[in-house]
Amino acid sequence: MEQKLYLYKGKKASIMDLEARKYNFIQELFNVDRESIMDVLERVLKQEKEEHQEISQAHKTELDNRLKSYKDDPEDVLDWKDVKDNW
């Protein structure tokens, strides 16, 4: 699906597709000379990526099963030191 941005200046309208916007943004990144700006941009991209990650139904089911197992018998756990030493 092609996304378009409409920019209005007076009565003139410019249309810029997503690929052109990305290209322009990348060109602007080459001019960034402050690390703090890059930190903010990286944080925003990371947050956006994390917010839109989806967990598969199989993973959700496995998590639900593990949570139920723990709730049914919270004492049935392994000590991390034992696991680490035996693996």
VENNOR-V378796 format. One record per residue. N is the residue number from 1. RES is the residue in three letters. OMEGA is omega in whole degrees, 0 to 359 (NA if undefined). Layout:
{{N	RES	OMEGA} {N	RES	OMEGA}}
//
This chain:
{{1	MET	181} {2	GLU	178} {3	GLN	179} {4	LYS	176} {5	LEU	179} {6	TYR	178} {7	LEU	182} {8	TYR	173} {9	LYS	184} {10	GLY	180} {11	LYS	180} {12	LYS	178} {13	ALA	176} {14	SER	178} {15	ILE	180} {16	MET	181} {17	ASP	186} {18	LEU	180} {19	GLU	179} {20	ALA	178} {21	ARG	178} {22	LYS	180} {23	TYR	179} {24	ASN	179} {25	PHE	179} {26	ILE	178} {27	GLN	178} {28	GLU	180} {29	LEU	179} {30	PHE	181} {31	ASN	180} {32	VAL	181} {33	ASP	178} {34	ARG	181} {35	GLU	181} {36	SER	178} {37	ILE	178} {38	MET	178} {39	ASP	181} {40	VAL	180} {41	LEU	178} {42	GLU	178} {43	ARG	180} {44	VAL	180} {45	LEU	179} {46	LYS	180} {47	GLN	179} {48	GLU	180} {49	LYS	181} {50	GLU	181} {51	GLU	183} {52	HIS	175} {53	GLN	179} {54	GLU	178} {55	ILE	180} {56	SER	180} {57	GLN	179} {58	ALA	178} {59	HIS	178} {60	LYS	179} {61	THR	179} {62	GLU	177} {63	LEU	178} {64	ASP	179} {65	ASN	180} {66	ARG	179} {67	LEU	179} {68	LYS	179} {69	SER	179} {70	TYR	180} {71	LYS	180} {72	ASP	182} {73	ASP	184} {74	PRO	180} {75	GLU	182} {76	ASP	181} {77	VAL	177} {78	LEU	177} {79	ASP	183} {80	TRP	181} {81	LYS	179} {82	ASP	180} {83	VAL	182} {84	LYS	182} {85	ASP	184} {86	ASN	180} {87	TRP	NA}}
//
